[in-house]
Amino acid sequence: MTSIKTAVSIQKDLFDQAEILAHEMNISRSRLFVLALEDFIRRYQNQRLLREINAAYEDEQEASDATYLRKMRRQHRQIVEGEW
């Protein structure tokens, strides 16, 4: 996989916390930032998927369908929000 160097500006306090965490995890600061960004992207994509699912369920349904769809929404929300 190709790597690209980049520079970002962050608050000193956040940098210090990242330094400590990377040391505790025995990984490089760069690896910590990659892990954090990968996690953020995955969570964002899950939230976007949840919004799309909810939009698809917005159509009016029969009463029995509505109950089923509420249960499915709750389950999808728990899956996505449990990761957030």
Backbone as CSV, one residue per row, in Angstrom:
resi,resn,N_x,N_y,N_z,CA_x,CA_y,CA_z,C_x,C_y,C_z
1,MET,0.841,-1.167,0.000,0.000,0.000,0.000,0.893,1.239,0.000
2,THR,0.554,2.197,-0.820,1.324,3.423,-0.918,1.006,4.329,0.264
3,SER,2.032,4.896,0.843,1.858,5.838,1.955,2.162,7.243,1.478
4,ILE,1.452,8.194,2.044,1.658,9.600,1.723,1.905,10.345,3.021
5,LYS,2.951,11.139,3.038,3.219,11.969,4.214,2.345,13.198,4.149
6,THR,1.871,13.611,5.320,1.052,14.807,5.401,1.339,15.517,6.710
7,ALA,1.019,16.757,6.746,1.189,17.529,7.984,-0.179,18.051,8.393
8,VAL,-0.476,17.929,9.661,-1.731,18.457,10.188,-1.413,19.289,11.417
9,SER,-2.265,20.247,11.669,-2.112,21.077,12.866,-3.178,20.658,13.872
10,ILE,-2.730,20.346,15.076,-3.660,19.983,16.147,-3.258,20.731,17.414
11,GLN,-4.188,20.809,18.332,-3.903,21.485,19.601,-2.850,20.696,20.376
12,LYS,-2.021,21.410,21.116,-0.936,20.791,21.878,-1.460,19.730,22.831
13,ASP,-2.569,20.012,23.502,-3.127,19.056,24.453,-3.508,17.741,23.754
14,LEU,-4.106,17.847,22.578,-4.469,16.654,21.824,-3.217,15.899,21.374
15,PHE,-2.217,16.630,20.941,-0.951,16.015,20.550,-0.334,15.261,21.726
16,ASP,-0.328,15.893,22.894,0.246,15.258,24.088,-0.504,13.973,24.438
17,GLN,-1.823,14.015,24.331,-2.615,12.819,24.614,-2.311,11.712,23.604
18,ALA,-2.143,12.092,22.338,-1.811,11.115,21.298,-0.443,10.494,21.569
19,GLU,0.497,11.302,21.991,1.838,10.802,22.322,1.759,9.751,23.434
20,ILE,1.019,10.073,24.472,0.887,9.152,25.611,0.207,7.867,25.177
21,LEU,-0.888,7.996,24.428,-1.625,6.812,23.991,-0.785,5.940,23.069
22,ALA,-0.090,6.543,22.131,0.762,5.770,21.219,1.828,5.015,22.008
23,HIS,2.399,5.680,22.999,3.407,5.027,23.842,2.796,3.855,24.610
24,GLU,1.612,4.072,25.195,0.940,3.000,25.944,0.595,1.820,25.046
25,MET,0.203,2.112,23.806,-0.179,1.051,22.870,1.031,0.443,22.164
26,ASN,2.197,1.047,22.399,3.438,0.589,21.775,3.354,0.630,20.245
27,ILE,2.796,1.737,19.740,2.715,1.955,18.299,3.227,3.367,18.008
28,SER,3.524,3.613,16.765,3.983,4.954,16.402,2.812,5.930,16.420
29,ARG,3.140,7.186,16.535,2.119,8.231,16.503,1.407,8.198,15.151
30,SER,2.154,7.972,14.087,1.544,7.875,12.754,0.529,6.745,12.693
31,ARG,0.890,5.597,13.264,-0.035,4.451,13.267,-1.285,4.778,14.067
32,LEU,-1.127,5.471,15.176,-2.278,5.874,15.992,-3.214,6.758,15.173
33,PHE,-2.661,7.729,14.451,-3.485,8.619,13.638,-4.199,7.837,12.533
34,VAL,-3.518,6.883,11.922,-4.139,6.056,10.877,-5.298,5.258,11.468
35,LEU,-5.079,4.626,12.616,-6.142,3.856,13.256,-7.348,4.742,13.585
36,ALA,-7.075,5.921,14.096,-8.155,6.839,14.457,-8.936,7.283,13.226
37,LEU,-8.242,7.584,12.152,-8.910,8.023,10.932,-9.702,6.890,10.299
38,GLU,-9.149,5.689,10.299,-9.885,4.536,9.770,-11.166,4.311,10.559
39,ASP,-11.070,4.416,11.873,-12.240,4.233,12.724,-13.280,5.318,12.471
40,PHE,-12.833,6.562,12.344,-13.745,7.667,12.082,-14.477,7.471,10.761
41,ILE,-13.735,7.084,9.718,-14.346,6.870,8.405,-15.364,5.738,8.461
42,ARG,-15.020,4.640,9.115,-15.946,3.500,9.225,-17.220,3.915,9.949
43,ARG,-17.084,4.640,11.035,-18.258,5.081,11.787,-19.107,6.053,10.969
44,TYR,-18.453,6.952,10.252,-19.184,7.890,9.407,-19.973,7.139,8.332
45,GLN,-19.343,6.155,7.700,-20.022,5.374,6.670,-21.198,4.610,7.258
46,ASN,-21.052,4.086,8.471,-22.157,3.395,9.129,-23.314,4.352,9.419
47,GLN,-22.991,5.554,9.873,-24.040,6.550,10.130,-24.743,6.935,8.833
48,ARG,-23.982,7.108,7.756,-24.568,7.431,6.458,-25.489,6.306,6.005
49,LEU,-25.071,5.059,6.178,-25.897,3.916,5.820,-27.189,3.916,6.634
50,LEU,-27.088,4.210,7.916,-28.276,4.261,8.770,-29.242,5.333,8.268
51,ARG,-28.729,6.508,7.880,-29.591,7.565,7.337,-30.280,7.095,6.059
52,GLU,-29.548,6.393,5.210,-30.127,5.884,3.965,-31.193,4.832,4.250
53,ILE,-30.942,3.968,5.212,-31.929,2.952,5.587,-33.180,3.629,6.132
54,ASN,-32.994,4.604,7.010,-34.141,5.316,7.579,-34.935,6.023,6.490
55,ALA,-34.257,6.613,5.513,-34.945,7.292,4.417,-35.764,6.291,3.601
56,ALA,-35.223,5.098,3.411,-35.939,4.071,2.654,-37.189,3.605,3.398
57,TYR,-37.167,3.669,4.737,-38.298,3.214,5.537,-39.328,4.311,5.779
58,GLU,-39.103,5.514,5.270,-40.008,6.617,5.556,-41.363,6.479,4.872
59,ASP,-41.470,5.683,3.826,-42.756,5.509,3.145,-43.776,4.928,4.107
60,GLU,-45.047,5.291,3.882,-46.133,4.761,4.727,-46.225,3.247,4.550
61,GLN,-46.469,2.567,5.648,-46.561,1.113,5.638,-47.858,0.684,6.317
62,GLU,-48.256,-0.560,6.069,-49.375,-1.129,6.804,-48.953,-1.296,8.263
63,ALA,-49.916,-1.443,9.156,-49.622,-1.527,10.590,-48.649,-2.656,10.903
64,SER,-48.841,-3.826,10.309,-47.947,-4.957,10.597,-46.538,-4.675,10.069
65,ASP,-46.460,-4.038,8.915,-45.157,-3.673,8.361,-44.472,-2.629,9.227
66,ALA,-45.244,-1.690,9.736,-44.683,-0.612,10.554,-44.026,-1.181,11.809
67,THR,-44.665,-2.147,12.445,-44.101,-2.770,13.645,-42.798,-3.477,13.305
68,TYR,-42.797,-4.212,12.228,-41.601,-4.922,11.792,-40.474,-3.937,11.472
69,LEU,-40.807,-2.879,10.770,-39.799,-1.895,10.391,-39.241,-1.159,11.605
70,ARG,-40.071,-0.878,12.605,-39.572,-0.250,13.835,-38.540,-1.141,14.502
71,LYS,-38.813,-2.422,14.545,-37.861,-3.364,15.144,-36.559,-3.392,14.348
72,MET,-36.672,-3.388,13.026,-35.463,-3.400,12.190,-34.669,-2.116,12.380
73,ARG,-35.354,-0.975,12.428,-34.655,0.298,12.641,-33.917,0.292,13.967
74,ARG,-34.595,-0.184,15.012,-33.982,-0.227,16.340,-32.719,-1.088,16.294
75,GLN,-32.806,-2.238,15.631,-31.657,-3.133,15.542,-30.526,-2.478,14.748
76,HIS,-30.842,-1.854,13.628,-29.814,-1.169,12.836,-29.180,-0.049,13.649
77,ARG,-30.005,0.711,14.366,-29.487,1.817,15.178,-28.542,1.289,16.251
78,GLN,-28.917,0.193,16.902,-28.077,-0.375,17.932,-26.737,-0.836,17.374
79,ILE,-26.775,-1.408,16.182,-25.538,-1.870,15.557,-24.623,-0.675,15.271
80,VAL,-25.185,0.344,14.631,-24.379,1.501,14.226,-23.971,2.339,15.418
81,GLU,-24.904,2.649,16.298,-24.584,3.503,17.429,-23.714,2.791,18.454
82,GLY,-23.811,1.485,18.493,-22.950,0.729,19.397,-21.498,0.846,19.015
83,GLU,-21.243,1.139,17.746,-19.869,1.303,17.289,-19.407,2.737,17.422
84,TRP,-20.342,3.666,17.578,-19.987,5.085,17.646,-19.528,5.456,18.952
